[in-house]
């Protein structure tokens, strides 16, 4: 999502986030592209929140390796995203 290497330093991650935020921020785009860019910004913010926190990043890195953890489900559950997903899908 942030278009950085897996072993990127925090400074590189922050630079990538800032550059992509400027590119996709809804206030910087025409009205017809704002809904799409809002979703893109939401995903950027989630990715940045995980990668800037050393504990969350380590957990995420474990989900990428075949021998580590329970996979992506572990991150999904630990971050409380299951409840968000349920609310979002049932609200429709």
Secondary structure, 3 states (H helix, E strand, C coil): CCCCCCCCCHHHHHHHHHHHHHHHCHHHCCHHHHHHHHHHHHHHHHHHHHHHCHHHHHHHHHHHCCCCCCCHHHHHHHCCHHHHHHHHHHHC
